[in-house]
Structure formats: structure tokens, C-alpha cells
Amino acid sequence: MVIEMIGERESRILEDIEEEISRLVRSSEEVEEKVSRMLTGTIKVRYCSLMRDYSEIIEAIRKGEVVITSLSSLEDSIIKVAISEVKEEVEKNLGKMYFINRPVLLILPSNAVLVTQV
């Protein structure tokens, strides 16, 4: 009985350690990617279609990427919800959101500016 409890406890500790290591690796990769982009002056532009699951767009916004997305594949009832959730994330990250054309949305990170020529 005592041996089983020790085994379960060790197993939980190992799982916790594994989760923490995975989290640290992901965090390190994100930092490495950001530093690399800053050093090389690279701007990442992500193009995707806004579907029912728009987690890819939210992730790109959090990473500070420029996002171009099409709304044409969504039903009107879903577009309203999707846009409000994406807009909320853009505002949290101090970015900007523009409608380029009826079905196309441009999302810029806080350090980007949309320049128009006169």
C-alpha cells in the first residue's frame, strides 16, 4: 500500500515536471522566434481563412504577426461573433484591424502602421 502511494506520488511529480519542461520549451521557442525576427527585421505575414475555429488567428495576433484573413467562408451569424472575438484580442495586444474589402480583414500588430499613398 505504501509502495503504491509512493509510486503514484512519483508519477504525479514526473508528470508535473514534464508539463513544466514542455511549457518552458514552448516559451523559449516563442522568445527565440521573436528575437530572430527583431534581429533580421523580418515581418511575418499570415494569410488564412477565418473558419469556425479561429485560434490560428488569435495565436498570430499574440505573436505580433500581420494577419490577412478572408471572411467569405463564414455565415453572417458566425462572422459577427468571430470578428468581435478577434477584435477583442487585437485591442488587448494594442494592434489595429482594417476591412480591406468586404470579405478581407487586415490585422496589424502594435508596431506596424498602415501607410496610404496620396
Secondary structure, DSSP 8 states (H G I E B T S, - for coil): -HHHHHHHHHHHHHHHHHHHHHHHHHHHHHHHHHHHHHHHT---EEEEE--S--HHHHHHHHTT-EEEEE-TTS-HHHHHHHHHHHHHHHHHTT-EEEEEETTEEEEE-TT-------
